Amino acid sequence: MNQDICQQIESSAHFRELVEKRQRFATLLSIIMLVVYVGFILLIAFAPGWLGTPLHAGTSVTRGIPIGIGVIIISFVLTGVYVWRANGEFDRLTTAVLREVKTP
């Protein structure tokens, strides 16, 4: 019986749509995060003097601090965007797949 249900799910158009959309979206968010993170690491490697420059005279806060905080904030924002879409569109598609499987 479980094999039957798995075959029904795998043959569902909603399931294929769900897998395709989720994979594309996760790949896009991963690429964005990779570019941001690698960009930050490259700045650290190749422009440490620029990152170490104070934001303005008389302060010890350098350019690197807000940029580093920005990298962390972007990761939280991208996680929130994924969760928002997963709880909306992806959950609706999952429900549609389950409805198809439950109805004979």
Jmol script that loads the backbone (N, CA, C; Angstrom):
load data "model"
ATOM      1  N   MET A   1       0.822  -1.194   0.000  1.00  0.00           N
ATOM      2  CA  MET A   1       0.000   0.000   0.000  1.00  0.00           C
ATOM      3  C   MET A   1       0.869   1.263   0.000  1.00  0.00           C
ATOM      4  N   ASN A   2       1.925   1.300   0.790  1.00  0.00           N
ATOM      5  CA  ASN A   2       2.796   2.460   0.834  1.00  0.00           C
ATOM      6  C   ASN A   2       3.446   2.725  -0.520  1.00  0.00           C
ATOM      7  N   GLN A   3       3.813   1.647  -1.208  1.00  0.00           N
ATOM      8  CA  GLN A   3       4.406   1.793  -2.539  1.00  0.00           C
ATOM      9  C   GLN A   3       3.392   2.415  -3.492  1.00  0.00           C
ATOM     10  N   ASP A   4       2.147   2.043  -3.344  1.00  0.00           N
ATOM     11  CA  ASP A   4       1.058   2.589  -4.169  1.00  0.00           C
ATOM     12  C   ASP A   4       0.912   4.101  -3.952  1.00  0.00           C
ATOM     13  N   ILE A   5       0.943   4.504  -2.698  1.00  0.00           N
ATOM     14  CA  ILE A   5       0.822   5.926  -2.359  1.00  0.00           C
ATOM     15  C   ILE A   5       2.015   6.709  -2.896  1.00  0.00           C
ATOM     16  N   CYS A   6       3.209   6.142  -2.763  1.00  0.00           N
ATOM     17  CA  CYS A   6       4.408   6.809  -3.282  1.00  0.00           C
ATOM     18  C   CYS A   6       4.318   6.994  -4.791  1.00  0.00           C
ATOM     19  N   GLN A   7       3.839   6.006  -5.491  1.00  0.00           N
ATOM     20  CA  GLN A   7       3.698   6.113  -6.940  1.00  0.00           C
ATOM     21  C   GLN A   7       2.650   7.164  -7.309  1.00  0.00           C
ATOM     22  N   GLN A   8       1.570   7.228  -6.555  1.00  0.00           N
ATOM     23  CA  GLN A   8       0.546   8.242  -6.816  1.00  0.00           C
ATOM     24  C   GLN A   8       1.114   9.644  -6.610  1.00  0.00           C
ATOM     25  N   ILE A   9       1.882   9.802  -5.548  1.00  0.00           N
ATOM     26  CA  ILE A   9       2.474  11.113  -5.260  1.00  0.00           C
ATOM     27  C   ILE A   9       3.461  11.493  -6.359  1.00  0.00           C
ATOM     28  N   GLU A  10       4.341  10.570  -6.729  1.00  0.00           N
ATOM     29  CA  GLU A  10       5.354  10.865  -7.745  1.00  0.00           C
ATOM     30  C   GLU A  10       4.750  11.154  -9.114  1.00  0.00           C
ATOM     31  N   SER A  11       3.582  10.605  -9.399  1.00  0.00           N
ATOM     32  CA  SER A  11       2.957  10.844 -10.699  1.00  0.00           C
ATOM     33  C   SER A  11       2.053  12.076 -10.692  1.00  0.00           C
ATOM     34  N   SER A  12       1.889  12.692  -9.541  1.00  0.00           N
ATOM     35  CA  SER A  12       1.029  13.867  -9.418  1.00  0.00           C
ATOM     36  C   SER A  12       1.665  15.096 -10.078  1.00  0.00           C
ATOM     37  N   ALA A  13       0.858  15.813 -10.850  1.00  0.00           N
ATOM     38  CA  ALA A  13       1.335  17.050 -11.480  1.00  0.00           C
ATOM     39  C   ALA A  13       1.641  18.110 -10.425  1.00  0.00           C
ATOM     40  N   HIS A  14       0.843  18.152  -9.366  1.00  0.00           N
ATOM     41  CA  HIS A  14       1.083  19.114  -8.287  1.00  0.00           C
ATOM     42  C   HIS A  14       2.409  18.829  -7.586  1.00  0.00           C
ATOM     43  N   PHE A  15       2.724  17.539  -7.406  1.00  0.00           N
ATOM     44  CA  PHE A  15       3.982  17.178  -6.752  1.00  0.00           C
ATOM     45  C   PHE A  15       5.167  17.611  -7.600  1.00  0.00           C
ATOM     46  N   ARG A  16       5.112  17.347  -8.902  1.00  0.00           N
ATOM     47  CA  ARG A  16       6.206  17.762  -9.786  1.00  0.00           C
ATOM     48  C   ARG A  16       6.354  19.277  -9.789  1.00  0.00           C
ATOM     49  N   GLU A  17       5.223  19.982  -9.774  1.00  0.00           N
ATOM     50  CA  GLU A  17       5.264  21.448  -9.716  1.00  0.00           C
ATOM     51  C   GLU A  17       5.896  21.916  -8.409  1.00  0.00           C
ATOM     52  N   LEU A  18       5.498  21.287  -7.311  1.00  0.00           N
ATOM     53  CA  LEU A  18       6.051  21.634  -5.995  1.00  0.00           C
ATOM     54  C   LEU A  18       7.560  21.431  -5.968  1.00  0.00           C
ATOM     55  N   VAL A  19       8.023  20.283  -6.430  1.00  0.00           N
ATOM     56  CA  VAL A  19       9.455  19.979  -6.402  1.00  0.00           C
ATOM     57  C   VAL A  19      10.219  20.978  -7.267  1.00  0.00           C
ATOM     58  N   GLU A  20       9.683  21.258  -8.457  1.00  0.00           N
ATOM     59  CA  GLU A  20      10.368  22.176  -9.374  1.00  0.00           C
ATOM     60  C   GLU A  20      10.439  23.590  -8.807  1.00  0.00           C
ATOM     61  N   LYS A  21       9.319  24.098  -8.299  1.00  0.00           N
ATOM     62  CA  LYS A  21       9.304  25.462  -7.755  1.00  0.00           C
ATOM     63  C   LYS A  21      10.184  25.591  -6.522  1.00  0.00           C
ATOM     64  N   ARG A  22      10.091  24.601  -5.644  1.00  0.00           N
ATOM     65  CA  ARG A  22      10.884  24.662  -4.417  1.00  0.00           C
ATOM     66  C   ARG A  22      12.373  24.590  -4.718  1.00  0.00           C
ATOM     67  N   GLN A  23      12.745  23.728  -5.657  1.00  0.00           N
ATOM     68  CA  GLN A  23      14.151  23.597  -6.023  1.00  0.00           C
ATOM     69  C   GLN A  23      14.683  24.879  -6.660  1.00  0.00           C
ATOM     70  N   ARG A  24      13.909  25.471  -7.572  1.00  0.00           N
ATOM     71  CA  ARG A  24      14.327  26.722  -8.211  1.00  0.00           C
ATOM     72  C   ARG A  24      14.485  27.836  -7.194  1.00  0.00           C
ATOM     73  N   PHE A  25      13.514  27.948  -6.293  1.00  0.00           N
ATOM     74  CA  PHE A  25      13.539  29.008  -5.293  1.00  0.00           C
ATOM     75  C   PHE A  25      14.697  28.828  -4.316  1.00  0.00           C
ATOM     76  N   ALA A  26      14.910  27.601  -3.857  1.00  0.00           N
ATOM     77  CA  ALA A  26      16.018  27.332  -2.930  1.00  0.00           C
ATOM     78  C   ALA A  26      17.355  27.592  -3.613  1.00  0.00           C
ATOM     79  N   THR A  27      17.456  27.251  -4.886  1.00  0.00           N
ATOM     80  CA  THR A  27      18.695  27.512  -5.618  1.00  0.00           C
ATOM     81  C   THR A  27      18.942  29.005  -5.750  1.00  0.00           C
ATOM     82  N   LEU A  28      17.902  29.749  -6.072  1.00  0.00           N
ATOM     83  CA  LEU A  28      18.039  31.204  -6.194  1.00  0.00           C
ATOM     84  C   LEU A  28      18.498  31.831  -4.880  1.00  0.00           C
ATOM     85  N   LEU A  29      17.847  31.463  -3.778  1.00  0.00           N
ATOM     86  CA  LEU A  29      18.232  32.023  -2.488  1.00  0.00           C
ATOM     87  C   LEU A  29      19.651  31.603  -2.098  1.00  0.00           C
ATOM     88  N   SER A  30      20.019  30.380  -2.422  1.00  0.00           N
ATOM     89  CA  SER A  30      21.381  29.913  -2.123  1.00  0.00           C
ATOM     90  C   SER A  30      22.416  30.692  -2.908  1.00  0.00           C
ATOM     91  N   ILE A  31      22.138  30.959  -4.173  1.00  0.00           N
ATOM     92  CA  ILE A  31      23.069  31.724  -4.998  1.00  0.00           C
ATOM     93  C   ILE A  31      23.210  33.141  -4.458  1.00  0.00           C
ATOM     94  N   ILE A  32      22.092  33.752  -4.080  1.00  0.00           N
ATOM     95  CA  ILE A  32      22.145  35.109  -3.511  1.00  0.00           C
ATOM     96  C   ILE A  32      23.021  35.114  -2.258  1.00  0.00           C
ATOM     97  N   MET A  33      22.793  34.168  -1.367  1.00  0.00           N
ATOM     98  CA  MET A  33      23.572  34.129  -0.124  1.00  0.00           C
ATOM     99  C   MET A  33      25.033  33.834  -0.401  1.00  0.00           C
ATOM    100  N   LEU A  34      25.304  32.956  -1.353  1.00  0.00           N
ATOM    101  CA  LEU A  34      26.677  32.634  -1.704  1.00  0.00           C
ATOM    102  C   LEU A  34      27.409  33.860  -2.249  1.00  0.00           C
ATOM    103  N   VAL A  35      26.749  34.620  -3.110  1.00  0.00           N
ATOM    104  CA  VAL A  35      27.363  35.827  -3.675  1.00  0.00           C
ATOM    105  C   VAL A  35      27.653  36.842  -2.569  1.00  0.00           C
ATOM    106  N   VAL A  36      26.681  37.031  -1.672  1.00  0.00           N
ATOM    107  CA  VAL A  36      26.875  37.993  -0.576  1.00  0.00           C
ATOM    108  C   VAL A  36      28.026  37.553   0.324  1.00  0.00           C
ATOM    109  N   TYR A  37      28.034  36.297   0.715  1.00  0.00           N
ATOM    110  CA  TYR A  37      29.057  35.811   1.638  1.00  0.00           C
ATOM    111  C   TYR A  37      30.437  35.802   0.990  1.00  0.00           C
ATOM    112  N   VAL A  38      30.525  35.263  -0.213  1.00  0.00           N
ATOM    113  CA  VAL A  38      31.823  35.217  -0.896  1.00  0.00           C
ATOM    114  C   VAL A  38      32.316  36.635  -1.182  1.00  0.00           C
ATOM    115  N   GLY A  39      31.403  37.528  -1.538  1.00  0.00           N
ATOM    116  CA  GLY A  39      31.785  38.923  -1.742  1.00  0.00           C
ATOM    117  C   GLY A  39      32.393  39.527  -0.485  1.00  0.00           C
ATOM    118  N   PHE A  40      31.784  39.227   0.651  1.00  0.00           N
ATOM    119  CA  PHE A  40      32.304  39.732   1.924  1.00  0.00           C
ATOM    120  C   PHE A  40      33.682  39.145   2.219  1.00  0.00           C
ATOM    121  N   ILE A  41      33.837  37.851   2.002  1.00  0.00           N
ATOM    122  CA  ILE A  41      35.130  37.198   2.244  1.00  0.00           C
ATOM    123  C   ILE A  41      36.193  37.758   1.294  1.00  0.00           C
ATOM    124  N   LEU A  42      35.819  38.002   0.047  1.00  0.00           N
ATOM    125  CA  LEU A  42      36.776  38.580  -0.908  1.00  0.00           C
ATOM    126  C   LEU A  42      37.177  39.994  -0.495  1.00  0.00           C
ATOM    127  N   LEU A  43      36.215  40.752   0.035  1.00  0.00           N
ATOM    128  CA  LEU A  43      36.566  42.078   0.560  1.00  0.00           C
ATOM    129  C   LEU A  43      37.570  41.965   1.701  1.00  0.00           C
ATOM    130  N   ILE A  44      37.336  41.012   2.577  1.00  0.00           N
ATOM    131  CA  ILE A  44      38.264  40.804   3.694  1.00  0.00           C
ATOM    132  C   ILE A  44      39.652  40.429   3.175  1.00  0.00           C
ATOM    133  N   ALA A  45      39.691  39.582   2.156  1.00  0.00           N
ATOM    134  CA  ALA A  45      40.964  39.097   1.637  1.00  0.00           C
ATOM    135  C   ALA A  45      41.719  40.150   0.834  1.00  0.00           C
ATOM    136  N   PHE A  46      40.978  40.904   0.004  1.00  0.00           N
ATOM    137  CA  PHE A  46      41.663  41.781  -0.942  1.00  0.00           C
ATOM    138  C   PHE A  46      41.556  43.276  -0.628  1.00  0.00           C
ATOM    139  N   ALA A  47      40.713  43.658   0.305  1.00  0.00           N
ATOM    140  CA  ALA A  47      40.608  45.077   0.645  1.00  0.00           C
ATOM    141  C   ALA A  47      40.487  45.272   2.153  1.00  0.00           C
ATOM    142  N   PRO A  48      41.396  44.671   2.924  1.00  0.00           N
ATOM    143  CA  PRO A  48      41.280  44.817   4.376  1.00  0.00           C
ATOM    144  C   PRO A  48      41.458  46.264   4.833  1.00  0.00           C
ATOM    145  N   GLY A  49      42.259  47.015   4.106  1.00  0.00           N
ATOM    146  CA  GLY A  49      42.463  48.423   4.469  1.00  0.00           C
ATOM    147  C   GLY A  49      41.192  49.230   4.305  1.00  0.00           C
ATOM    148  N   TRP A  50      40.473  48.961   3.227  1.00  0.00           N
ATOM    149  CA  TRP A  50      39.220  49.670   2.981  1.00  0.00           C
ATOM    150  C   TRP A  50      38.194  49.308   4.050  1.00  0.00           C
ATOM    151  N   LEU A  51      38.092  48.012   4.380  1.00  0.00           N
ATOM    152  CA  LEU A  51      37.143  47.581   5.416  1.00  0.00           C
ATOM    153  C   LEU A  51      37.535  48.115   6.791  1.00  0.00           C
ATOM    154  N   GLY A  52      38.825  48.296   7.012  1.00  0.00           N
ATOM    155  CA  GLY A  52      39.299  48.771   8.310  1.00  0.00           C
ATOM    156  C   GLY A  52      39.256  50.275   8.479  1.00  0.00           C
ATOM    157  N   THR A  53      38.828  50.973   7.450  1.00  0.00           N
ATOM    158  CA  THR A  53      38.736  52.430   7.522  1.00  0.00           C
ATOM    159  C   THR A  53      37.545  52.826   8.398  1.00  0.00           C
ATOM    160  N   PRO A  54      37.750  53.727   9.359  1.00  0.00           N
ATOM    161  CA  PRO A  54      36.629  54.172  10.199  1.00  0.00           C
ATOM    162  C   PRO A  54      35.526  54.835   9.369  1.00  0.00           C
ATOM    163  N   LEU A  55      34.299  54.713   9.831  1.00  0.00           N
ATOM    164  CA  LEU A  55      33.170  55.322   9.122  1.00  0.00           C
ATOM    165  C   LEU A  55      33.300  56.839   9.071  1.00  0.00           C
ATOM    166  N   HIS A  56      33.751  57.425  10.172  1.00  0.00           N
ATOM    167  CA  HIS A  56      34.039  58.857  10.197  1.00  0.00           C
ATOM    168  C   HIS A  56      35.085  59.127  11.268  1.00  0.00           C
ATOM    169  N   ALA A  57      35.651  60.286  11.224  1.00  0.00           N
ATOM    170  CA  ALA A  57      36.743  60.625  12.146  1.00  0.00           C
ATOM    171  C   ALA A  57      36.277  60.540  13.601  1.00  0.00           C
ATOM    172  N   GLY A  58      37.129  60.015  14.431  1.00  0.00           N
ATOM    173  CA  GLY A  58      36.854  59.964  15.867  1.00  0.00           C
ATOM    174  C   GLY A  58      36.047  58.749  16.297  1.00  0.00           C
ATOM    175  N   THR A  59      35.835  57.805  15.423  1.00  0.00           N
ATOM    176  CA  THR A  59      35.085  56.612  15.811  1.00  0.00           C
ATOM    177  C   THR A  59      35.931  55.373  15.578  1.00  0.00           C
ATOM    178  N   SER A  60      35.633  54.334  16.319  1.00  0.00           N
ATOM    179  CA  SER A  60      36.357  53.077  16.119  1.00  0.00           C
ATOM    180  C   SER A  60      35.538  52.097  15.276  1.00  0.00           C
ATOM    181  N   VAL A  61      34.348  52.523  14.858  1.00  0.00           N
ATOM    182  CA  VAL A  61      33.502  51.673  14.013  1.00  0.00           C
ATOM    183  C   VAL A  61      34.002  51.784  12.573  1.00  0.00           C
ATOM    184  N   THR A  62      34.386  50.628  12.020  1.00  0.00           N
ATOM    185  CA  THR A  62      34.921  50.617  10.664  1.00  0.00           C
ATOM    186  C   THR A  62      33.849  50.211   9.662  1.00  0.00           C
ATOM    187  N   ARG A  63      34.171  50.342   8.391  1.00  0.00           N
ATOM    188  CA  ARG A  63      33.237  49.957   7.326  1.00  0.00           C
ATOM    189  C   ARG A  63      32.876  48.477   7.398  1.00  0.00           C
ATOM    190  N   GLY A  64      33.786  47.672   7.865  1.00  0.00           N
ATOM    191  CA  GLY A  64      33.554  46.229   7.919  1.00  0.00           C
ATOM    192  C   GLY A  64      32.456  45.811   8.874  1.00  0.00           C
ATOM    193  N   ILE A  65      32.262  46.575   9.942  1.00  0.00           N
ATOM    194  CA  ILE A  65      31.259  46.195  10.945  1.00  0.00           C
ATOM    195  C   ILE A  65      29.843  46.258  10.373  1.00  0.00           C
ATOM    196  N   PRO A  66      29.399  47.387   9.790  1.00  0.00           N
ATOM    197  CA  PRO A  66      28.043  47.382   9.240  1.00  0.00           C
ATOM    198  C   PRO A  66      27.885  46.428   8.054  1.00  0.00           C
ATOM    199  N   ILE A  67      28.946  46.232   7.280  1.00  0.00           N
ATOM    200  CA  ILE A  67      28.859  45.280   6.168  1.00  0.00           C
ATOM    201  C   ILE A  67      28.695  43.860   6.706  1.00  0.00           C
ATOM    202  N   GLY A  68      29.454  43.504   7.734  1.00  0.00           N
ATOM    203  CA  GLY A  68      29.317  42.186   8.364  1.00  0.00           C
ATOM    204  C   GLY A  68      27.946  41.982   8.975  1.00  0.00           C
ATOM    205  N   ILE A  69      27.440  43.006   9.637  1.00  0.00           N
ATOM    206  CA  ILE A  69      26.086  42.930  10.197  1.00  0.00           C
ATOM    207  C   ILE A  69      25.061  42.785   9.067  1.00  0.00           C
ATOM    208  N   GLY A  70      25.316  43.468   7.950  1.00  0.00           N
ATOM    209  CA  GLY A  70      24.426  43.353   6.795  1.00  0.00           C
ATOM    210  C   GLY A  70      24.378  41.935   6.252  1.00  0.00           C
ATOM    211  N   VAL A  71      25.520  41.251   6.223  1.00  0.00           N
ATOM    212  CA  VAL A  71      25.554  39.859   5.764  1.00  0.00           C
ATOM    213  C   VAL A  71      24.680  38.990   6.666  1.00  0.00           C
ATOM    214  N   ILE A  72      24.780  39.200   7.967  1.00  0.00           N
ATOM    215  CA  ILE A  72      23.966  38.433   8.920  1.00  0.00           C
ATOM    216  C   ILE A  72      22.484  38.746   8.730  1.00  0.00           C
ATOM    217  N   ILE A  73      22.152  40.011   8.575  1.00  0.00           N
ATOM    218  CA  ILE A  73      20.752  40.407   8.394  1.00  0.00           C
ATOM    219  C   ILE A  73      20.186  39.828   7.101  1.00  0.00           C
ATOM    220  N   ILE A  74      20.988  39.849   6.027  1.00  0.00           N
ATOM    221  CA  ILE A  74      20.528  39.287   4.760  1.00  0.00           C
ATOM    222  C   ILE A  74      20.220  37.801   4.909  1.00  0.00           C
ATOM    223  N   SER A  75      21.024  37.090   5.678  1.00  0.00           N
ATOM    224  CA  SER A  75      20.751  35.658   5.865  1.00  0.00           C
ATOM    225  C   SER A  75      19.430  35.441   6.598  1.00  0.00           C
ATOM    226  N   PHE A  76      19.140  36.276   7.596  1.00  0.00           N
ATOM    227  CA  PHE A  76      17.862  36.168   8.294  1.00  0.00           C
ATOM    228  C   PHE A  76      16.691  36.534   7.370  1.00  0.00           C
ATOM    229  N   VAL A  77      16.869  37.563   6.570  1.00  0.00           N
ATOM    230  CA  VAL A  77      15.815  37.993   5.650  1.00  0.00           C
ATOM    231  C   VAL A  77      15.531  36.895   4.625  1.00  0.00           C
ATOM    232  N   LEU A  78      16.577  36.321   4.052  1.00  0.00           N
ATOM    233  CA  LEU A  78      16.371  35.260   3.066  1.00  0.00           C
ATOM    234  C   LEU A  78      15.707  34.031   3.695  1.00  0.00           C
ATOM    235  N   THR A  79      16.068  33.716   4.919  1.00  0.00           N
ATOM    236  CA  THR A  79      15.402  32.622   5.627  1.00  0.00           C
ATOM    237  C   THR A  79      13.923  32.937   5.820  1.00  0.00           C
ATOM    238  N   GLY A  80      13.627  34.174   6.214  1.00  0.00           N
ATOM    239  CA  GLY A  80      12.233  34.583   6.383  1.00  0.00           C
ATOM    240  C   GLY A  80      11.446  34.528   5.086  1.00  0.00           C
ATOM    241  N   VAL A  81      12.066  34.927   3.989  1.00  0.00           N
ATOM    242  CA  VAL A  81      11.410  34.871   2.683  1.00  0.00           C
ATOM    243  C   VAL A  81      11.101  33.422   2.318  1.00  0.00           C
ATOM    244  N   TYR A  82      12.050  32.531   2.571  1.00  0.00           N
ATOM    245  CA  TYR A  82      11.807  31.117   2.267  1.00  0.00           C
ATOM    246  C   TYR A  82      10.665  30.568   3.121  1.00  0.00           C
ATOM    247  N   VAL A  83      10.679  30.860   4.404  1.00  0.00           N
ATOM    248  CA  VAL A  83       9.628  30.364   5.303  1.00  0.00           C
ATOM    249  C   VAL A  83       8.267  30.920   4.888  1.00  0.00           C
ATOM    250  N   TRP A  84       8.217  32.197   4.525  1.00  0.00           N
ATOM    251  CA  TRP A  84       6.965  32.821   4.097  1.00  0.00           C
ATOM    252  C   TRP A  84       6.410  32.106   2.866  1.00  0.00           C
ATOM    253  N   ARG A  85       7.276  31.852   1.891  1.00  0.00           N
ATOM    254  CA  ARG A  85       6.804  31.189   0.675  1.00  0.00           C
ATOM    255  C   ARG A  85       6.470  29.726   0.949  1.00  0.00           C
ATOM    256  N   ALA A  86       7.258  29.069   1.806  1.00  0.00           N
ATOM    257  CA  ALA A  86       6.986  27.667   2.138  1.00  0.00           C
ATOM    258  C   ALA A  86       5.649  27.526   2.849  1.00  0.00           C
ATOM    259  N   ASN A  87       5.344  28.447   3.741  1.00  0.00           N
ATOM    260  CA  ASN A  87       4.074  28.386   4.469  1.00  0.00           C
ATOM    261  C   ASN A  87       2.885  28.798   3.606  1.00  0.00           C
ATOM    262  N   GLY A  88       3.144  29.428   2.488  1.00  0.00           N
ATOM    263  CA  GLY A  88       2.068  29.843   1.595  1.00  0.00           C
ATOM    264  C   GLY A  88       1.933  28.912   0.414  1.00  0.00           C
ATOM    265  N   GLU A  89       2.661  29.222  -0.638  1.00  0.00           N
ATOM    266  CA  GLU A  89       2.540  28.497  -1.907  1.00  0.00           C
ATOM    267  C   GLU A  89       2.909  27.022  -1.785  1.00  0.00           C
ATOM    268  N   PHE A  90       4.014  26.727  -1.117  1.00  0.00           N
ATOM    269  CA  PHE A  90       4.455  25.337  -1.039  1.00  0.00           C
ATOM    270  C   PHE A  90       3.498  24.487  -0.201  1.00  0.00           C
ATOM    271  N   ASP A  91       2.951  25.054   0.861  1.00  0.00           N
ATOM    272  CA  ASP A  91       1.972  24.314   1.656  1.00  0.00           C
ATOM    273  C   ASP A  91       0.688  24.070   0.869  1.00  0.00           C
ATOM    274  N   ARG A  92       0.275  25.046   0.053  1.00  0.00           N
ATOM    275  CA  ARG A  92      -0.928  24.849  -0.777  1.00  0.00           C
ATOM    276  C   ARG A  92      -0.713  23.713  -1.774  1.00  0.00           C
ATOM    277  N   LEU A  93       0.462  23.662  -2.385  1.00  0.00           N
ATOM    278  CA  LEU A  93       0.758  22.582  -3.324  1.00  0.00           C
ATOM    279  C   LEU A  93       0.827  21.236  -2.614  1.00  0.00           C
ATOM    280  N   THR A  94       1.395  21.214  -1.422  1.00  0.00           N
ATOM    281  CA  THR A  94       1.453  19.975  -0.645  1.00  0.00           C
ATOM    282  C   THR A  94       0.049  19.489  -0.308  1.00  0.00           C
ATOM    283  N   THR A  95      -0.820  20.402   0.085  1.00  0.00           N
ATOM    284  CA  THR A  95      -2.206  20.051   0.378  1.00  0.00           C
ATOM    285  C   THR A  95      -2.897  19.501  -0.855  1.00  0.00           C
ATOM    286  N   ALA A  96      -2.644  20.088  -2.011  1.00  0.00           N
ATOM    287  CA  ALA A  96      -3.241  19.604  -3.263  1.00  0.00           C
ATOM    288  C   ALA A  96      -2.763  18.184  -3.575  1.00  0.00           C
ATOM    289  N   VAL A  97      -1.475  17.912  -3.335  1.00  0.00           N
ATOM    290  CA  VAL A  97      -0.941  16.562  -3.565  1.00  0.00           C
ATOM    291  C   VAL A  97      -1.626  15.578  -2.632  1.00  0.00           C
ATOM    292  N   LEU A  98      -1.744  15.933  -1.368  1.00  0.00           N
ATOM    293  CA  LEU A  98      -2.384  15.034  -0.385  1.00  0.00           C
ATOM    294  C   LEU A  98      -3.851  14.785  -0.725  1.00  0.00           C
ATOM    295  N   ARG A  99      -4.530  15.814  -1.209  1.00  0.00           N
ATOM    296  CA  ARG A  99      -5.934  15.644  -1.619  1.00  0.00           C
ATOM    297  C   ARG A  99      -6.041  14.664  -2.779  1.00  0.00           C
ATOM    298  N   GLU A 100      -5.133  14.773  -3.742  1.00  0.00           N
ATOM    299  CA  GLU A 100      -5.142  13.856  -4.885  1.00  0.00           C
ATOM    300  C   GLU A 100      -4.911  12.424  -4.450  1.00  0.00           C
ATOM    301  N   VAL A 101      -4.014  12.220  -3.509  1.00  0.00           N
ATOM    302  CA  VAL A 101      -3.685  10.874  -3.066  1.00  0.00           C
ATOM    303  C   VAL A 101      -4.819  10.271  -2.243  1.00  0.00           C
ATOM    304  N   LYS A 102      -5.478  11.082  -1.435  1.00  0.00           N
ATOM    305  CA  LYS A 102      -6.540  10.575  -0.559  1.00  0.00           C
ATOM    306  C   LYS A 102      -7.811  10.243  -1.315  1.00  0.00           C
ATOM    307  N   THR A 103      -8.076  10.949  -2.399  1.00  0.00           N
ATOM    308  CA  THR A 103      -9.291  10.667  -3.159  1.00  0.00           C
ATOM    309  C   THR A 103      -9.005   9.593  -4.205  1.00  0.00           C
ATOM    310  N   PRO A 104      -9.845   8.563  -4.237  1.00  0.00           N
ATOM    311  CA  PRO A 104      -9.608   7.465  -5.177  1.00  0.00           C
ATOM    312  C   PRO A 104      -9.870   7.831  -6.615  1.00  0.00           C
TER     313      PRO A 104
END
end "model"
wireframe off; spacefill off
backbone 0.3
color backbone group
